């Protein structure tokens, strides 16, 4: 979807979503009237900010946000971002808190979302990035 609301593309759907710049969206393609055509892959990417080498936060939330936002938008996609606090438990039972960035990703293929996660992991020097994945229905409310 290109336009003021989303950055990115929906060309890999069974049809296309077009935005006319005036608040109207149109789904076109062979399945335009089929409710199942609104089902898409979606992911929530959880980015805990503790550095893989030190187990402590090396980047500020703002620095990490700028890096992750750039990685996503440079690939032509949009996102919804949340700042959260997360925790994990070490093998010895120690609870480790960390600042966490959460990104909701739509209108992309699973492989594209995983490529983003891999690039984020490397850029922020993280041990891992958690991906929650599902298929979701979507509808644009324009009235």
C-alpha positions as CSV (number, residue, x, y, z in Angstrom):
1,X,0.0,0.0,0.0
2,X,1.5,3.3,-1.0
3,X,0.1,6.5,0.4
4,X,-0.2,8.6,3.5
5,X,-1.3,5.9,5.8
6,X,1.0,3.0,5.1
7,X,4.4,2.7,3.4
8,X,5.0,-0.5,1.6
9,X,3.4,-2.7,-0.9
10,X,0.6,-5.2,-1.1
11,X,1.5,-6.6,-4.5
12,X,2.1,-10.1,-3.1
13,X,-1.5,-10.5,-2.0
14,X,-4.1,-12.3,-4.1
15,X,-4.8,-8.9,-5.8
16,X,-3.8,-5.4,-4.9
17,X,-4.9,-2.8,-2.4
18,X,-4.9,0.7,-3.9
19,X,-5.1,4.0,-2.0
20,X,-6.3,7.0,-3.9
21,X,-4.9,9.7,-1.6
22,X,-8.4,10.9,-0.7
23,X,-9.2,8.3,2.0
24,X,-10.5,5.5,-0.3
25,X,-9.0,2.0,-0.5
26,X,-9.9,-0.5,-3.1
27,X,-9.1,-4.2,-3.2
28,X,-8.8,-5.5,-6.8
29,X,-7.9,-8.8,-8.3
30,X,-9.5,-12.2,-9.0
31,X,-10.7,-12.6,-5.4
32,X,-11.8,-9.0,-4.8
33,X,-15.3,-10.1,-3.6
34,X,-14.1,-13.1,-1.7
35,X,-13.9,-12.6,2.1
36,X,-11.0,-15.0,2.3
37,X,-8.9,-12.6,0.2
38,X,-8.5,-10.4,3.3
39,X,-6.4,-13.0,5.1
40,X,-2.7,-12.0,5.3
41,X,0.5,-13.1,7.1
42,X,1.2,-10.8,10.0
43,X,4.0,-10.7,12.6
44,X,4.8,-9.1,15.9
45,X,8.6,-8.6,16.2
46,X,9.9,-8.4,19.8
47,X,13.3,-6.7,20.1
48,X,14.7,-6.9,23.6
49,X,17.5,-4.3,23.8
50,X,20.1,-6.2,25.9
51,X,23.3,-6.6,24.0
52,X,24.3,-10.2,23.2
53,X,27.8,-9.9,24.5
54,X,27.2,-8.0,27.8
55,X,23.6,-8.9,28.7
56,X,23.0,-5.2,29.4
57,X,21.5,-2.4,27.3
58,X,24.1,-0.8,25.0
59,X,21.8,1.4,23.0
60,X,19.1,3.9,24.2
61,X,15.5,3.2,23.3
62,X,15.7,6.1,20.9
63,X,18.8,5.0,19.2
64,X,17.4,1.5,18.7
65,X,14.1,2.9,17.4
66,X,15.8,4.9,14.8
67,X,17.9,1.9,13.6
68,X,14.9,-0.5,13.5
69,X,12.6,2.0,11.8
70,X,15.2,2.6,9.1
71,X,15.7,-1.1,8.5
72,X,11.9,-1.6,8.0
73,X,11.2,1.5,5.9
74,X,14.3,1.0,3.7
75,X,12.8,-2.3,2.7
76,X,9.6,-0.4,1.7
77,X,7.4,-1.5,4.6
78,X,5.5,0.3,7.4
79,X,5.1,-0.7,11.0
80,X,3.3,0.0,14.2
81,X,5.7,0.4,17.1
82,X,5.4,0.0,20.9
83,X,7.9,0.5,23.7
84,X,7.6,-2.2,26.4
85,X,9.4,-3.8,29.2
86,X,10.3,-7.5,28.9
87,X,12.0,-10.1,31.0
88,X,13.6,-13.5,30.5
89,X,15.0,-16.0,32.9
90,X,18.6,-17.2,32.7
91,X,19.5,-20.9,33.1
92,X,20.5,-20.2,36.7
93,X,17.0,-18.7,37.5
94,X,18.1,-15.1,37.4
95,X,15.3,-12.8,36.0
96,X,16.7,-10.3,33.5
97,X,14.6,-7.2,32.7
98,X,15.1,-5.3,29.5
99,X,13.6,-2.5,27.4
100,X,11.8,-4.1,24.5
101,X,10.6,-2.6,21.2
102,X,7.6,-4.3,19.6
103,X,6.7,-4.0,15.9
104,X,3.5,-5.1,14.2
105,X,4.3,-6.0,10.6
106,X,1.7,-6.4,7.9
107,X,1.5,-6.6,4.1
108,X,4.7,-8.6,3.6
109,X,5.7,-12.2,3.2
110,X,7.1,-14.3,6.0
111,X,10.5,-14.4,4.4
112,X,10.6,-10.6,4.2
113,X,9.7,-10.3,7.9
114,X,12.4,-12.8,8.8
115,X,14.9,-10.8,6.7
116,X,14.0,-7.7,8.7
117,X,14.4,-9.6,12.0
118,X,17.8,-11.0,11.0
119,X,19.0,-7.5,10.0
120,X,17.7,-6.0,13.3
121,X,19.4,-8.8,15.3
122,X,22.8,-8.0,13.6
123,X,22.5,-4.2,13.7
124,X,21.6,-4.1,17.4
125,X,24.0,-7.0,18.3
126,X,21.2,-9.1,19.9
127,X,21.2,-12.8,20.8
128,X,17.8,-13.2,19.2
129,X,14.6,-11.5,18.0
130,X,11.3,-13.1,18.8
131,X,8.7,-13.3,16.0
132,X,5.0,-14.0,16.8
133,X,3.4,-15.0,13.5
134,X,-0.2,-15.6,12.4
135,X,-2.7,-15.1,9.7
136,X,-5.0,-12.2,10.2
137,X,-8.1,-10.7,8.6
138,X,-7.8,-7.0,7.7
139,X,-10.3,-4.4,6.7
140,X,-9.9,-0.7,6.2
141,X,-12.5,1.5,7.8
142,X,-12.8,4.6,5.7
143,X,-16.2,6.0,6.7
